[in-house]
Amino acid sequence: MENIVFDRNYELTSEDNGYADAVYEKAIEPDGFFASFGKKMDAIPKIIVPEDQANYEYLLERCDQFAQDHHGRIHAVVDYQRFHSEINLYLRMIEFDCEEDMSLLKDIGERAHYVCITPEEGGGFRIHIMINYFQELMTDEQCDYLKYETIMENAELADLLQIPGLTQEQMEASLIMKDIAQTGIICHGDAPFVIWREKEGGSVQFLVFCFPP
């Protein structure tokens, strides 16, 4: 009986990837999109998401046990400067060889927001697990506007992406965003009151933050 073999090659050549490379290089410049957008998001008031907090604590306990079982190292942090939580596992080799280990993979897939495995310079591997943990007090539409605004501040990037202009509704949402971005407060425990108001005949949502004294 013959082996059943499946081979495909989806690797990109440098020629195929020229456009994506140009956009990426422009976006990662010191004063580019990622740096500017990050600063704007940092200024938005935030709350700790209870579900993400519970997921972090659960995965931390599981990953700590995995590090012990596989004689590795673990480093984890809830980062109040970059507003996320992360768990890093450092292992000489990566293997999941029992039901308990396999269930950890499933838990990471269901509870984390980002996972990356990279080789370490001195040998071994790092499993980087990120959980958002914090959430900005803003709507999806307002977040989209911030992205738009940041892209439009860089004429070359905007030209590469061929970004269209704002609608009237988006312009109105942008005025709200400018007010929100000035507060820069992290909320934990007693969260501010949030009043949502929907514009008649439209979907623009207005936020009013009333912080307790």
Accessible surface in RSA format (square Angstrom, percent):
REM  Atomic radii and reference values for relative SASA: ProtOr
REM  Chains: A
REM  Algorithm: Lee & Richards
REM  Probe-radius: 1.40
REM  Slices: 20
REM RES _ NUM      All-atoms   Total-Side   Main-Chain    Non-polar    All polar
REM                ABS   REL    ABS   REL    ABS   REL    ABS   REL    ABS   REL
RES MET A   1   233.95 121.2 145.49  96.3  88.46 210.6 122.46 104.1 111.49 147.7
RES GLU A   2   160.10  91.9 141.30 106.9  18.79  44.7  61.23 118.4  98.87  80.7
RES ASN A   3   135.05  93.1 108.19 104.6  26.86  64.7  22.83  55.0 112.22 108.5
RES ILE A   4   165.66  94.3 132.33  98.6  33.33  80.3 135.89  97.9  29.76  80.8
RES VAL A   5   111.63  73.5  77.12  69.8  34.51  83.2  80.65  70.1  30.98  84.0
RES PHE A   6   149.09  74.6 124.92  77.4  24.17  62.9 125.90  76.3  23.19  66.4
RES ASP A   7   110.55  77.4  93.97  93.5  16.58  39.2  36.82  86.7  73.72  73.5
RES ARG A   8   148.52  62.4 110.79  56.5  37.73  89.8  34.50  47.1 114.03  69.1
RES ASN A   9   116.53  80.4  82.42  79.6  34.11  82.1  37.46  90.2  79.07  76.4
RES TYR A  10   173.82  81.2 147.36  83.8  26.46  68.8 130.78  98.3  43.04  53.1
RES GLU A  11   147.20  84.5 120.24  91.0  26.95  64.2  51.66  99.9  95.53  78.0
RES LEU A  12   120.38  67.0  89.19  63.8  31.20  78.4  89.51  62.9  30.87  83.1
RES THR A  13    80.04  56.9  72.51  73.5   7.53  17.9  76.29 102.5   3.76   5.7
RES SER A  14    94.31  79.7  74.12  98.9  20.19  46.5  52.39 111.6  41.92  58.7
RES GLU A  15   159.69  91.7 131.35  99.4  28.34  67.5  54.06 104.6 105.62  86.2
RES ASP A  16    96.43  67.5  61.56  61.3  34.88  82.5  17.47  41.1  78.96  78.7
RES ASN A  17    44.92  31.0  44.26  42.8   0.66   1.6   3.95   9.5  40.97  39.6
RES GLY A  18    35.60  43.9   0.00   N/A  35.60  43.9  29.55  81.1   6.05  13.5
RES TYR A  19   130.52  60.9 119.20  67.8  11.31  29.4 112.18  84.3  18.34  22.6
RES ALA A  20    50.35  46.3  42.12  65.0   8.23  18.7  46.18  65.0   4.17  11.0
RES ASP A  21    63.97  44.8  63.49  63.2   0.48   1.1  22.10  52.0  41.87  41.8
RES ALA A  22    44.46  40.9  31.85  49.2  12.60  28.7  40.91  57.6   3.54   9.4
RES VAL A  23    28.43  18.7  28.43  25.7   0.00   0.0  28.43  24.7   0.00   0.0
RES TYR A  24   123.37  57.6 120.00  68.3   3.37   8.8  83.49  62.7  39.88  49.2
RES GLU A  25   101.88  58.5  98.53  74.5   3.36   8.0  41.35  80.0  60.54  49.4
RES LYS A  26    35.20  17.2  33.90  20.8   1.30   3.1  15.40  13.9  19.80  21.1
RES ALA A  27     7.32   6.7   7.32  11.3   0.00   0.0   7.32  10.3   0.00   0.0
RES ILE A  28    74.26  42.3  52.01  38.7  22.25  53.6  53.73  38.7  20.53  55.7
RES GLU A  29    59.93  34.4  54.64  41.3   5.29  12.6  22.34  43.2  37.59  30.7
RES PRO A  30   130.10  94.8 102.93  93.8  27.17  98.8 115.46  95.3  14.64  91.0
RES ASP A  31   117.38  82.2  97.80  97.3  19.59  46.3  43.20 101.7  74.18  74.0
RES GLY A  32     1.88   2.3   0.00   N/A   1.88   2.3   1.88   5.2   0.00   0.0
RES PHE A  33    29.69  14.9  27.67  17.1   2.01   5.2  29.36  17.8   0.32   0.9
RES PHE A  34   115.01  57.5 105.23  65.2   9.77  25.4 106.20  64.4   8.81  25.2
RES ALA A  35    37.85  34.8  21.84  33.7  16.01  36.4  34.25  48.2   3.60   9.5
RES SER A  36    29.05  24.5  25.02  33.4   4.03   9.3   9.76  20.8  19.30  27.0
RES PHE A  37    30.80  15.4  30.80  19.1   0.00   0.0  30.80  18.7   0.00   0.0
RES GLY A  38    28.29  34.9   0.00   N/A  28.29  34.9  28.23  77.5   0.06   0.1
RES LYS A  39   152.97  74.6 143.02  87.8   9.95  23.7  89.31  80.4  63.66  67.8
RES LYS A  40    42.98  21.0  38.69  23.7   4.29  10.2  42.97  38.7   0.00   0.0
RES MET A  41    29.04  15.0  29.04  19.2   0.00   0.0  29.04  24.7   0.00   0.0
RES ASP A  42    67.95  47.6  57.31  57.0  10.64  25.2  16.99  40.0  50.96  50.8
RES ALA A  43    32.00  29.4  26.34  40.7   5.66  12.9  31.91  44.9   0.09   0.2
RES ILE A  44     1.95   1.1   0.00   0.0   1.95   4.7   0.00   0.0   1.95   5.3
RES PRO A  45     0.00   0.0   0.00   0.0   0.00   0.0   0.00   0.0   0.00   0.0
RES LYS A  46     1.82   0.9   1.82   1.1   0.00   0.0   1.82   1.6   0.00   0.0
RES ILE A  47    44.94  25.6  44.94  33.5   0.00   0.0  44.94  32.4   0.00   0.0
RES ILE A  48    14.10   8.0   3.57   2.7  10.53  25.4   3.57   2.6  10.53  28.6
RES VAL A  49    27.88  18.3  27.60  25.0   0.28   0.7  27.88  24.2   0.00   0.0
RES PRO A  50   100.57  73.3  95.72  87.3   4.85  17.6  96.87  80.0   3.70  23.0
RES GLU A  51   124.82  71.7 116.51  88.1   8.31  19.8  42.25  81.7  82.57  67.4
RES ASP A  52    15.51  10.9  15.51  15.4   0.00   0.0   0.00   0.0  15.51  15.5
RES GLN A  53    50.97  28.5  50.97  37.2   0.00   0.0   4.02   8.6  46.94  35.6
RES ALA A  54    55.27  50.8  48.71  75.2   6.56  14.9  51.72  72.8   3.56   9.4
RES ASN A  55    16.99  11.7  16.99  16.4   0.00   0.0   0.00   0.0  16.99  16.4
RES TYR A  56    16.79   7.8  16.79   9.6   0.00   0.0   9.32   7.0   7.47   9.2
RES GLU A  57    97.14  55.8  90.59  68.5   6.56  15.6  34.56  66.9  62.58  51.1
RES TYR A  58    79.45  37.1  74.02  42.1   5.43  14.1  58.84  44.2  20.61  25.4
RES LEU A  59     0.00   0.0   0.00   0.0   0.00   0.0   0.00   0.0   0.00   0.0
RES LEU A  60    57.01  31.7  57.01  40.8   0.00   0.0  57.01  40.0   0.00   0.0
RES GLU A  61   131.54  75.5 123.04  93.1   8.50  20.2  47.15  91.2  84.38  68.9
RES ARG A  62    39.99  16.8  34.44  17.6   5.55  13.2  19.34  26.4  20.65  12.5
RES CYS A  63     0.00   0.0   0.00   0.0   0.00   0.0   0.00   0.0   0.00   0.0
RES ASP A  64    56.37  39.5  56.37  56.1   0.00   0.0   9.54  22.5  46.83  46.7
RES GLN A  65    92.34  51.6  91.81  67.1   0.53   1.3  39.93  85.0  52.41  39.7
RES PHE A  66     7.63   3.8   4.78   3.0   2.84   7.4   7.17   4.3   0.45   1.3
RES ALA A  67     4.29   3.9   3.86   6.0   0.43   1.0   3.97   5.6   0.32   0.8
RES GLN A  68   106.70  59.7  87.23  63.7  19.47  46.4  42.20  89.8  64.50  48.9
RES ASP A  69    80.92  56.7  54.24  54.0  26.68  63.1  23.41  55.1  57.51  57.4
RES HIS A  70    44.86  24.5  26.29  18.3  18.57  47.5  15.93  16.4  28.93  33.7
RES HIS A  71   163.65  89.4 135.63  94.3  28.02  71.7 100.64 103.7  63.01  73.3
RES GLY A  72    26.23  32.3   0.00   N/A  26.23  32.3   5.00  13.7  21.23  47.6
RES ARG A  73   150.37  63.1 145.28  74.1   5.09  12.1  72.00  98.4  78.37  47.5
RES ILE A  74    52.96  30.1  27.37  20.4  25.59  61.7  27.64  19.9  25.33  68.7
RES HIS A  75   101.16  55.3  97.20  67.6   3.96  10.1  63.27  65.2  37.89  44.1
RES ALA A  76    31.40  28.9   5.77   8.9  25.62  58.3   5.77   8.1  25.62  67.9
RES VAL A  77    52.01  34.2  48.00  43.5   4.01   9.7  52.01  45.2   0.00   0.0
RES VAL A  78    38.07  25.0  22.98  20.8  15.09  36.4  22.98  20.0  15.09  40.9
RES ASP A  79    18.85  13.2  16.63  16.5   2.23   5.3   4.50  10.6  14.35  14.3
RES TYR A  80    94.21  44.0  86.23  49.1   7.98  20.8  68.55  51.5  25.66  31.6
RES GLN A  81   141.63  79.2 127.37  93.1  14.26  34.0  62.31 132.6  79.32  60.2
RES ARG A  82   153.73  64.5 134.40  68.5  19.33  46.0  62.20  85.0  91.54  55.5
RES PHE A  83    32.79  16.4  20.52  12.7  12.27  31.9  20.52  12.4  12.27  35.1
RES HIS A  84    18.71  10.2  18.71  13.0   0.00   0.0  12.65  13.0   6.06   7.1
RES SER A  85     0.00   0.0   0.00   0.0   0.00   0.0   0.00   0.0   0.00   0.0
RES GLU A  86    17.12   9.8  17.12  13.0   0.00   0.0   0.08   0.2  17.04  13.9
RES ILE A  87     0.02   0.0   0.02   0.0   0.00   0.0   0.02   0.0   0.00   0.0
RES ASN A  88     2.19   1.5   2.19   2.1   0.00   0.0   0.00   0.0   2.19   2.1
RES LEU A  89     1.02   0.6   1.02   0.7   0.00   0.0   1.02   0.7   0.00   0.0
RES TYR A  90    41.95  19.6  38.69  22.0   3.27   8.5  16.89  12.7  25.06  30.9
RES LEU A  91     6.49   3.6   1.24   0.9   5.25  13.2   4.10   2.9   2.39   6.4
RES ARG A  92   173.54  72.9 159.46  81.3  14.07  33.5  75.87 103.7  97.67  59.2
RES MET A  93   114.43  59.3 109.56  72.5   4.88  11.6  74.21  63.1  40.22  53.3
RES ILE A  94    46.85  26.7  21.82  16.3  25.02  60.3  22.15  16.0  24.69  67.0
RES GLU A  95    69.48  39.9  63.07  47.7   6.41  15.3  18.26  35.3  51.22  41.8
RES PHE A  96    37.01  18.5  22.08  13.7  14.94  38.9  22.08  13.4  14.94  42.8
RES ASP A  97    98.65  69.1  61.26  61.0  37.38  88.4  36.67  86.3  61.97  61.8
RES CYS A  98    61.81  46.8  49.87  55.6  11.94  28.1  43.09 109.2  18.72  20.2
RES GLU A  99   155.68  89.4 141.86 107.3  13.82  32.9  59.72 115.5  95.96  78.3
RES GLU A 100   109.54  62.9 105.26  79.6   4.29  10.2  45.18  87.4  64.37  52.6
RES ASP A 101     9.41   6.6   8.84   8.8   0.57   1.3   0.57   1.3   8.84   8.8
RES MET A 102   106.09  54.9 100.25  66.3   5.84  13.9  87.24  74.2  18.85  25.0
RES SER A 103    40.46  34.2  35.20  47.0   5.26  12.1  36.81  78.4   3.66   5.1
RES LEU A 104     2.66   1.5   2.66   1.9   0.00   0.0   2.66   1.9   0.00   0.0
RES LEU A 105    80.80  45.0  72.17  51.6   8.63  21.7  72.65  51.0   8.14  21.9
RES LYS A 106   131.21  64.0 119.54  73.3  11.67  27.8  98.93  89.0  32.28  34.4
RES ASP A 107    19.51  13.7  19.51  19.4   0.00   0.0   0.00   0.0  19.51  19.5
RES ILE A 108    12.81   7.3  12.07   9.0   0.74   1.8  12.07   8.7   0.74   2.0
RES GLY A 109    62.55  77.1   0.00   N/A  62.55  77.1  35.54  97.5  27.01  60.5
RES GLU A 110   115.70  66.4  77.91  58.9  37.79  90.0  43.25  83.6  72.46  59.2
RES ARG A 111    73.87  31.0  69.88  35.6   3.99   9.5   9.65  13.2  64.22  38.9
RES ALA A 112    18.21  16.7   0.57   0.9  17.64  40.1   0.68   1.0  17.54  46.5
RES HIS A 113    91.63  50.1  55.75  38.7  35.88  91.8  39.82  41.0  51.81  60.3
RES TYR A 114   109.97  51.3 102.00  58.0   7.97  20.7  78.12  58.7  31.85  39.3
RES VAL A 115    67.43  44.4  40.68  36.8  26.75  64.5  40.68  35.3  26.75  72.6
RES CYS A 116    37.53  28.4  31.57  35.2   5.95  14.0   7.69  19.5  29.84  32.2
RES ILE A 117    92.57  52.7  65.52  48.8  27.05  65.2  65.52  47.2  27.05  73.4
RES THR A 118    45.89  32.6  45.58  46.2   0.31   0.7  41.45  55.7   4.43   6.7
RES PRO A 119   103.69  75.6  87.79  80.0  15.90  57.8  87.79  72.5  15.90  98.8
RES GLU A 120    62.03  35.6  51.94  39.3  10.09  24.0  12.93  25.0  49.10  40.1
RES GLU A 121   194.06 111.4 149.80 113.3  44.26 105.4  67.39 130.4 126.67 103.4
RES GLY A 122    73.78  91.0   0.00   N/A  73.78  91.0  44.30 121.6  29.48  66.0
RES GLY A 123    35.08  43.3   0.00   N/A  35.08  43.3  25.24  69.3   9.83  22.0
RES GLY A 124    13.60  16.8   0.00   N/A  13.60  16.8   2.30   6.3  11.30  25.3
RES PHE A 125    76.39  38.2  75.72  46.9   0.67   1.7  75.72  45.9   0.67   1.9
RES ARG A 126    64.54  27.1  64.54  32.9   0.00   0.0   4.99   6.8  59.55  36.1
RES ILE A 127     6.84   3.9   6.84   5.1   0.00   0.0   6.84   4.9   0.00   0.0
RES HIS A 128    22.66  12.4  22.66  15.7   0.00   0.0  10.50  10.8  12.16  14.2
RES ILE A 129     0.03   0.0   0.00   0.0   0.03   0.1   0.00   0.0   0.03   0.1
RES MET A 130    51.33  26.6  51.33  34.0   0.00   0.0  35.61  30.3  15.72  20.8
RES ILE A 131     0.10   0.1   0.10   0.1   0.00   0.0   0.10   0.1   0.00   0.0
RES ASN A 132    60.98  42.1  59.52  57.5   1.46   3.5  10.51  25.3  50.47  48.8
RES TYR A 133    11.52   5.4  11.52   6.6   0.00   0.0   0.00   0.0  11.52  14.2
RES PHE A 134    12.13   6.1   1.05   0.7  11.07  28.8   1.05   0.6  11.07  31.7
RES GLN A 135    95.38  53.3  93.57  68.4   1.80   4.3  22.53  48.0  72.84  55.2
RES GLU A 136    40.61  23.3  37.30  28.2   3.31   7.9   1.03   2.0  39.59  32.3
RES LEU A 137    25.56  14.2  22.45  16.1   3.11   7.8  25.56  18.0   0.00   0.0
RES MET A 138    24.44  12.7   6.20   4.1  18.24  43.4   5.77   4.9  18.67  24.7
RES THR A 139    10.79   7.7   4.43   4.5   6.36  15.2   9.22  12.4   1.56   2.4
RES ASP A 140   117.37  82.2 112.36 111.8   5.00  11.8  28.94  68.1  88.42  88.2
RES GLU A 141    92.47  53.1  87.01  65.8   5.46  13.0  45.55  88.1  46.92  38.3
RES GLN A 142     1.34   0.7   1.34   1.0   0.00   0.0   1.30   2.8   0.04   0.0
RES CYS A 143    25.39  19.2  25.39  28.3   0.00   0.0   7.33  18.6  18.06  19.5
RES ASP A 144    82.29  57.6  76.90  76.5   5.39  12.8  25.28  59.5  57.00  56.9
RES TYR A 145    21.31  10.0  17.59  10.0   3.72   9.7   6.24   4.7  15.07  18.6
RES LEU A 146     6.58   3.7   6.58   4.7   0.00   0.0   6.58   4.6   0.00   0.0
RES LYS A 147    86.49  42.2  86.49  53.1   0.00   0.0  39.28  35.4  47.21  50.3
RES TYR A 148    41.84  19.5  38.78  22.1   3.07   8.0  33.06  24.8   8.79  10.8
RES GLU A 149    37.02  21.3  33.97  25.7   3.05   7.3  14.50  28.0  22.52  18.4
RES THR A 150     3.22   2.3   0.77   0.8   2.45   5.8   0.77   1.0   2.45   3.7
RES ILE A 151    23.98  13.6  23.98  17.9   0.00   0.0  23.98  17.3   0.00   0.0
RES MET A 152    80.84  41.9  61.27  40.5  19.57  46.6  61.55  52.3  19.29  25.6
RES GLU A 153   112.10  64.4  71.76  54.3  40.34  96.1  48.44  93.7  63.65  52.0
RES ASN A 154    31.97  22.0  27.10  26.2   4.87  11.7  14.13  34.0  17.84  17.2
RES ALA A 155    80.91  74.4  67.43 104.1  13.48  30.7  71.62 100.9   9.28  24.6
RES GLU A 156   109.78  63.0 103.60  78.4   6.18  14.7  42.49  82.2  67.29  54.9
RES LEU A 157     3.15   1.8   3.15   2.3   0.00   0.0   3.15   2.2   0.00   0.0
RES ALA A 158    11.72  10.8   9.41  14.5   2.31   5.3   9.70  13.7   2.02   5.3
RES ASP A 159   111.17  77.9  98.20  97.7  12.97  30.7  24.36  57.3  86.81  86.6
RES LEU A 160    56.92  31.7  48.13  34.4   8.80  22.1  51.51  36.2   5.41  14.6
RES LEU A 161    59.34  33.0  40.29  28.8  19.05  47.9  41.05  28.8  18.29  49.2
RES GLN A 162   155.15  86.8 128.71  94.1  26.45  63.0  41.20  87.7 113.96  86.4
RES ILE A 163    50.01  28.5  30.03  22.4  19.98  48.2  30.03  21.6  19.98  54.2
RES PRO A 164   101.14  73.7  88.93  81.1  12.21  44.4 100.93  83.3   0.21   1.3
RES GLY A 165    59.85  73.8   0.00   N/A  59.85  73.8  31.44  86.3  28.41  63.6
RES LEU A 166    46.03  25.6  14.83  10.6  31.20  78.4  14.93  10.5  31.09  83.7
RES THR A 167    78.01  55.5  70.56  71.5   7.45  17.7  75.03 100.8   2.98   4.5
RES GLN A 168   128.77  72.0 118.38  86.5  10.39  24.7  56.46 120.2  72.32  54.8
RES GLU A 169    70.97  40.7  66.40  50.2   4.57  10.9  25.37  49.1  45.60  37.2
RES GLN A 170    79.69  44.6  78.37  57.3   1.32   3.2  21.44  45.6  58.25  44.2
RES MET A 171    93.80  48.6  93.25  61.7   0.55   1.3  82.37  70.0  11.43  15.1
RES GLU A 172    37.41  21.5  35.60  26.9   1.82   4.3  20.05  38.8  17.37  14.2
RES ALA A 173     6.91   6.4   6.86  10.6   0.05   0.1   6.91   9.7   0.00   0.0
RES SER A 174     3.68   3.1   3.68   4.9   0.00   0.0   0.00   0.0   3.68   5.2
RES LEU A 175   111.38  62.0 107.48  76.9   3.91   9.8 108.04  75.9   3.35   9.0
RES ILE A 176    28.88  16.4  28.88  21.5   0.00   0.0  28.88  20.8   0.00   0.0
RES MET A 177     1.99   1.0   1.52   1.0   0.48   1.1   1.63   1.4   0.36   0.5
RES LYS A 178   111.92  54.6 105.19  64.5   6.73  16.0  60.60  54.5  51.32  54.7
RES ASP A 179    93.64  65.6  86.32  85.9   7.32  17.3  26.34  62.0  67.30  67.1
RES ILE A 180     5.52   3.1   3.41   2.5   2.11   5.1   5.52   4.0   0.00   0.0
RES ALA A 181    31.02  28.5  22.89  35.3   8.13  18.5  23.07  32.5   7.96  21.1
RES GLN A 182   149.14  83.4 112.93  82.5  36.22  86.2  44.40  94.5 104.75  79.4
RES THR A 183    54.02  38.4  31.24  31.7  22.79  54.3  37.41  50.2  16.62  25.1
RES GLY A 184    44.86  55.3   0.00   N/A  44.86  55.3  14.79  40.6  30.06  67.3
RES ILE A 185    69.57  39.6  66.00  49.2   3.57   8.6  69.09  49.8   0.48   1.3
RES ILE A 186    66.59  37.9  43.68  32.5  22.91  55.2  43.68  31.5  22.91  62.2
RES CYS A 187     8.71   6.6   3.76   4.2   4.95  11.6   5.06  12.8   3.66   3.9
RES HIS A 188   118.88  65.0  88.76  61.7  30.12  77.0  57.37  59.1  61.51  71.6
RES GLY A 189    67.40  83.1   0.00   N/A  67.40  83.1  39.95 109.6  27.46  61.5
RES ASP A 190   128.37  89.9 105.88 105.4  22.49  53.2  26.04  61.3 102.33 102.1
RES ALA A 191    52.88  48.6  36.89  56.9  15.99  36.4  36.89  52.0  15.99  42.4
RES PRO A 192     9.93   7.2   1.47   1.3   8.45  30.7   1.47   1.2   8.45  52.5
RES PHE A 193   138.13  69.1 133.93  83.0   4.20  10.9 138.13  83.7   0.00   0.0
RES VAL A 194    47.56  31.3  20.69  18.7  26.87  64.8  20.69  18.0  26.87  72.9
RES ILE A 195    95.68  54.4  92.18  68.7   3.50   8.4  95.26  68.6   0.42   1.1
RES TRP A 196   132.09  53.0 104.46  50.6  27.63  64.9  88.93  47.4  43.16  70.0
RES ARG A 197   148.20  62.2 143.71  73.3   4.50  10.7  60.39  82.5  87.81  53.2
RES GLU A 198   115.08  66.1  91.28  69.1  23.80  56.7  24.47  47.3  90.61  74.0
RES LYS A 199    84.72  41.3  81.12  49.8   3.60   8.6  55.61  50.1  29.11  31.0
RES GLU A 200   170.81  98.1 143.09 108.3  27.72  66.0  65.23 126.2 105.58  86.2
RES GLY A 201    90.23 111.3   0.00   N/A  90.23 111.3  45.12 123.8  45.11 101.0
RES GLY A 202    27.21  33.6   0.00   N/A  27.21  33.6  18.73  51.4   8.48  19.0
RES SER A 203    57.04  48.2  53.68  71.6   3.36   7.7  38.40  81.8  18.64  26.1
RES VAL A 204     6.28   4.1   2.08   1.9   4.19  10.1   6.28   5.5   0.00   0.0
RES GLN A 205    59.41  33.2  53.86  39.4   5.55  13.2   4.79  10.2  54.62  41.4
RES PHE A 206    37.39  18.7  37.15  23.0   0.24   0.6  37.15  22.5   0.24   0.7
RES LEU A 207    14.26   7.9   0.93   0.7  13.34  33.5   0.93   0.7  13.34  35.9
RES VAL A 208    77.86  51.2  74.71  67.6   3.15   7.6  77.86  67.6   0.00   0.0
RES PHE A 209    34.92  17.5  10.41   6.4  24.51  63.8  10.41   6.3  24.51  70.2
RES CYS A 210    56.09  42.4  48.30  53.9   7.79  18.3  28.26  71.6  27.83  30.0
RES PHE A 211    74.53  37.3  48.69  30.2  25.84  67.2  48.82  29.6  25.71  73.6
RES PRO A 212    63.76  46.5  41.79  38.1  21.97  79.8  46.30  38.2  17.46 108.5
RES PRO A 213   180.98 131.9 108.63  99.0  72.35 263.0 149.54 123.5  31.44 195.4
END  Absolute sums over single chains surface
CHAIN  1 A    14208.9      11458.2       2750.7       7808.3       6400.6
END  Absolute sums over all chains
TOTAL         14208.9      11458.2       2750.7       7808.3       6400.6
